[in-house]
Amino acid sequence: MGRRICAPSPVPTSSSSQSVTEPQVPTLSRTMPAPTSQSVIESMSRSYDASVQQSLKKLHHHSFVITDPHLPGHPIVYASDTFLHMSGYLAEEVLGRNPKFLQGPDTDRQSVCQVRDSISEGKPCHVVLLNYTKQGWPFQIVLHMAPVVSQNDGRLLHFVGAQTPLFDYSTRLKKQAVQSAPTLLGLQKGPDTFLGQKGVFNTENAGLFGYLPYSNDLLQTGSCTGSQKKKKMKVALTVLQLVIHELTKSSERKCAEVLRSRYLSETAETALCSSLTLALTRIQQSFVISNPNVPGMPIIYASDMFLRLTGYQKDEVIGRNCRFLQGQDTDACVVQQIRDCIKAEKACTVRILNYKKDRSPFWNLLHVAPVRDHTAKIAYFVGVQWELGSDCCQTSDIAPVMQQLGAVGAIKVAVKGQGLRRSFGP
């Protein structure tokens, strides 16, 4: 079912004036938009990497929407600026709604059924469709729609619908506004509602179709030749291909990120041979080992005491950078101090406010140190944690630091010993 279009209301006339059939102005919809659900907001981020929004913004001068067939009602999850300008709606009035709200009493049901069938079959289609703006003005578009499929596993991700107006409505409406101006100025107290400040229609202030007298002439299609229609279809198809190209690339990058994270998670501990892993389990301290030779410097080993301290599971830690323990009140200067020491390949000890999995804060006496292999090259960085009490600033840290240094020494011995075993054999 399409959106119900309010009947146009006639402009009131003075009793002393001659009876004239006046243009009619559609009534604006006063319905407040429903809050956008979290699933709609997260729809794009689930399938594409963080750069997708910026990529789509570059196509803002084209009219298109992206819909999610996996959400109830197959709602719009992205709408371009030009689509919003053309339809007269705000983003919050569009997101989360099925595109059928643009349909009206004169929308061709056969074209609508063709779109629905293509969606149910997961196939592309193109139709000429009559839609309505927020103010109730009809406008015909060439709609090209197609599915976006994951190149990784063939899953259906989204549908893209690219629209091109069949006519240059803005030019025709400007002409109509100028022709109607004398009547409107005599009948309406506020002519600026229809005209710009200088008596000329202002599409920027009023919107592409804003508040203009209704005309059945806009429903006519006879003036559009076959070659013009074919050109409009080609434009819509080009826009569709551009959007799908950006989404496909972004989806591939997202898949690569997921696979890389999964690979790090699954293979991190296998990167440490069994004898080294066994040696590390004997060290009864809270610590993690990170690999500085991999982008992001991911954690490749986390001790059981670290997991108990932070409340995380092993698969929630492996493959992530240690910064996931930071929070809103973590001192950025301390974080920078750690980064500088790592860059300089030096050890450091800092007090830093970290957060557990349940987001409860704790003061962490953190000792970070490089670990070199038997060739004197840095193989890992180790971070040893010690939870301090609320009076950490008044407590002597000598005993914890000594234990941390002892843990680092044991890790260094284990790593170098493993290197010697690899060099000389078992």
BATOR-435428 format. One record per residue (C-alpha): x, y, z. Coordinates in steps of 0.25 Angstrom, whole numbers, padded with zeros to 4 digits, always signed. Layout:
<lumkols>
XYZ;...
</lumkols>
This chain:
<lumkols>
+0000+0000+0000;+0005+0014-0003;+0005+0026+0006;-0008+0033+0006;-0007+0046-0001;-0015+0057+0006;-0025+0064-0004;-0021+0078-0008;-0028+0089-0001;-0033+0101-0010;-0027+0115-0007;-0038+0123-0001;-0044+0135-0009;-0050+0148-0005;-0065+0149-0006;-0064+0162-0014;-0055+0156-0024;-0059+0149-0037;-0061+0134-0035;-0048+0128-0041;-0043+0113-0041;-0031+0115-0032;-0018+0106-0032;-0018+0096-0020;-0007+0094-0010;-0005+0080-0004;-0005+0079+0011;+0008+0076+0018;+0009+0063+0025;+0011+0066+0040;+0014+0052+0045;+0027+0051+0053;+0037+0041+0049;+0039+0029+0058;+0053+0027+0064;+0062+0020+0055;+0065+0006+0061;+0079+0001+0065;+0078-0010+0054;+0076+0000+0043;+0087+0009+0048;+0097-0003+0049;+0092-0009+0036;+0104-0003+0027;+0115-0005+0037;+0112-0020+0038;+0115-0022+0023;+0124-0011+0020;+0137-0005+0026;+0137+0009+0032;+0141+0016+0019;+0128+0013+0012;+0121+0025+0017;+0132+0034+0012;+0131+0027-0002;+0116+0029-0003;+0117+0043+0001;+0125+0046-0011;+0113+0041-0019;+0104+0051-0012;+0100+0058-0025;+0093+0045-0030;+0079+0040-0025;+0080+0026-0019;+0076+0018-0007;+0081+0005+0000;+0071-0004+0006;+0073-0016+0015;+0065-0029+0011;+0069-0036+0024;+0062-0026+0033;+0047-0026+0036;+0040-0018+0025;+0052-0017+0016;+0055-0003+0021;+0064+0008+0015;+0077+0009+0022;+0084+0019+0014;+0079+0031+0006;+0087+0040-0003;+0086+0055-0001;+0080+0057-0015;+0069+0047-0012;+0065+0054+0000;+0065+0067-0007;+0057+0061-0019;+0047+0055-0009;+0046+0066+0001;+0048+0058+0013;+0059+0058+0024;+0068+0046+0026;+0061+0043+0039;+0048+0042+0032;+0053+0032+0022;+0063+0023+0029;+0056+0011+0035;+0044+0012+0025;+0041+0003+0012;+0042+0012+0000;+0027+0009-0003;+0024+0021+0005;+0027+0029-0007;+0016+0023-0015;+0002+0029-0017;-0012+0027-0023;-0007+0028-0038;+0006+0019-0036;+0005+0008-0046;+0003-0005-0038;+0009-0013-0049;+0022-0006-0048;+0021-0008-0033;+0019-0023-0035;+0031-0024-0044;+0040-0018-0034;+0035-0027-0023;+0037-0039-0032;+0051-0035-0035;+0054-0034-0020;+0048-0047-0016;+0056-0054-0027;+0069-0045-0024;+0070-0040-0038;+0072-0026-0044;+0061-0018-0051;+0057-0005-0057;+0044+0002-0057;+0037+0016-0059;+0031+0019-0046;+0022+0030-0041;+0025+0035-0027;+0021+0046-0018;+0029+0056-0011;+0026+0059+0004;+0017+0071+0000;+0009+0062-0009;+0015+0066-0023;+0016+0054-0033;+0028+0052-0040;+0032+0041-0050;+0046+0034-0049;+0054+0024-0056;+0057+0013-0045;+0069+0004-0047;+0070-0006-0035;+0080-0018-0033;+0085-0026-0021;+0098-0025-0015;+0105-0038-0013;+0117-0042-0005;+0129-0045-0013;+0134-0054-0002;+0123-0064+0000;+0112-0060-0010;+0102-0055+0002;+0092-0044-0002;+0096-0032+0006;+0086-0020+0001;+0078-0015-0010;+0082-0002-0017;+0071+0007-0024;+0076+0018-0033;+0066+0028-0038;+0067+0038-0049;+0055+0048-0051;+0048+0046-0065;+0046+0061-0066;+0053+0074-0062;+0042+0077-0052;+0050+0089-0045;+0049+0096-0058;+0035+0093-0061;+0031+0097-0047;+0038+0110-0047;+0030+0114-0059;+0017+0110-0053;+0021+0118-0040;+0023+0130-0048;+0010+0129-0056;+0002+0127-0043;+0009+0138-0036;-0001+0149-0039;-0013+0141-0033;-0005+0136-0021;+0000+0150-0018;-0014+0155-0018;-0020+0143-0010;-0009+0140+0000;-0004+0148+0011;+0009+0142+0011;+0014+0141-0004;+0028+0137+0001;+0022+0123+0004;+0022+0121-0011;+0032+0131-0016;+0046+0135-0012;+0049+0148-0005;+0051+0155-0019;+0038+0149-0025;+0045+0138-0032;+0043+0123-0028;+0055+0119-0019;+0058+0104-0020;+0068+0104-0010;+0059+0110+0001;+0046+0103-0003;+0052+0090-0007;+0052+0084-0021;+0037+0083-0021;+0033+0092-0009;+0019+0097-0008;+0016+0099-0023;+0002+0099-0028;-0003+0085-0033;-0003+0082-0048;-0008+0070-0055;+0002+0074-0066;+0013+0067-0057;+0006+0054-0059;+0007+0054-0074;+0018+0046-0080;+0016+0048-0095;+0026+0059-0096;+0037+0050-0093;+0043+0043-0106;+0048+0029-0106;+0062+0034-0108;+0061+0043-0096;+0055+0032-0088;+0066+0022-0092;+0077+0033-0088;+0070+0034-0074;+0071+0019-0072;+0085+0019-0076;+0088+0030-0066;+0081+0022-0055;+0088+0010-0058;+0102+0017-0058;+0098+0022-0044;+0094+0008-0039;+0108+0003-0044;+0116+0013-0037;+0109+0011-0024;+0110-0004-0025;+0124-0003-0029;+0127+0005-0016;+0119-0005-0007;+0126-0017-0013;+0140-0011-0011;+0136-0007+0004;+0130-0021+0006;+0143-0028+0001;+0151-0019+0011;+0142-0023+0022;+0143-0038+0019;+0158-0036+0019;+0158-0029+0033;+0149-0040+0038;+0158-0051+0032;+0171-0045+0037;+0165-0043+0051;+0160-0058+0051;+0174-0062+0046;+0181-0055+0057;+0172-0061+0067;+0173-0075+0062;+0188-0075+0059;+0194-0066+0070;+0197-0077+0079;+0201-0086+0068;+0212-0076+0065;+0218-0079+0078;+0223-0093+0078;+0217-0103+0089;+0230-0103+0097;+0230-0088+0098;+0215-0087+0101;+0217-0098+0112;+0228-0089+0118;+0219-0077+0118;+0208-0084+0126;+0218-0086+0137;+0219-0071+0139;+0209-0068+0150;+0207-0053+0146;+0197-0045+0139;+0203-0042+0125;+0201-0041+0110;+0211-0043+0099;+0209-0035+0086;+0215-0036+0072;+0221-0023+0068;+0224-0028+0054;+0209-0029+0050;+0201-0017+0047;+0193-0013+0059;+0203-0020+0069;+0193-0031+0073;+0193-0039+0085;+0198-0053+0082;+0198-0058+0097;+0190-0055+0109;+0192-0062+0123;+0181-0068+0131;+0183-0057+0142;+0182-0046+0132;+0168-0052+0127;+0164-0053+0142;+0168-0039+0144;+0161-0033+0133;+0149-0042+0131;+0151-0045+0117;+0151-0059+0110;+0164-0063+0102;+0157-0062+0088;+0153-0047+0092;+0167-0043+0094;+0176-0051+0084;+0178-0042+0071;+0174-0029+0078;+0183-0017+0081;+0184-0015+0096;+0177-0001+0095;+0164-0008+0097;+0166-0007+0112;+0166+0008+0111;+0154+0016+0114;+0148+0030+0114;+0157+0034+0127;+0170+0028+0122;+0181+0038+0122;+0185+0041+0108;+0199+0046+0112;+0201+0032+0119;+0197+0025+0106;+0207+0034+0098;+0218+0031+0108;+0216+0016+0105;+0216+0018+0090;+0229+0026+0091;+0236+0015+0099;+0231+0004+0089;+0236+0013+0077;+0249+0015+0084;+0250+0000+0088;+0251+0003+0102;+0244-0002+0115;+0235+0007+0124;+0226+0006+0136;+0214+0014+0137;+0201+0015+0145;+0189+0015+0136;+0174+0015+0137;+0169+0003+0130;+0155-0004+0129;+0151-0018+0131;+0141-0025+0122;+0129-0020+0131;+0135-0006+0129;+0139-0005+0143;+0151+0003+0144;+0164-0001+0151;+0178+0005+0153;+0188-0003+0146;+0203-0002+0149;+0208-0006+0135;+0222-0010+0132;+0225-0011+0117;+0238-0017+0111;+0243-0022+0098;+0247-0037+0097;+0258-0040+0088;+0261-0053+0081;+0275-0061+0081;+0279-0052+0069;+0277-0039+0078;+0265-0035+0069;+0252-0030+0076;+0242-0042+0075;+0231-0038+0084;+0227-0027+0094;+0222-0032+0108;+0212-0024+0117;+0211-0028+0131;+0200-0023+0139;+0198-0021+0154;+0185-0016+0160;+0186-0005+0170;+0177-0001+0181;+0170+0012+0181;+0181+0018+0190;+0191+0014+0179;+0198+0027+0179;+0202+0025+0194;+0206+0011+0193;+0220+0006+0190;+0222+0000+0177;+0235-0007+0179;+0230-0021+0182;+0220-0021+0170;+0231-0016+0160;+0241-0026+0165;+0231-0037+0162;+0228-0031+0148;+0243-0030+0145;+0244-0045+0149;+0233-0049+0140;+0239-0041+0128;+0253-0048+0131;+0246-0062+0131;+0239-0058+0118;+0252-0054+0112;+0259-0067+0116;+0248-0075+0110;+0248-0068+0097;+0263-0068+0095;+0264-0083+0100;+0254-0086+0089;+0262-0079+0078;+0274-0087+0082;+0266-0100+0081;+0262-0096+0067;+0277-0093+0063;+0283-0105+0069;+0271-0115+0068;+0264-0123+0079;
</lumkols>
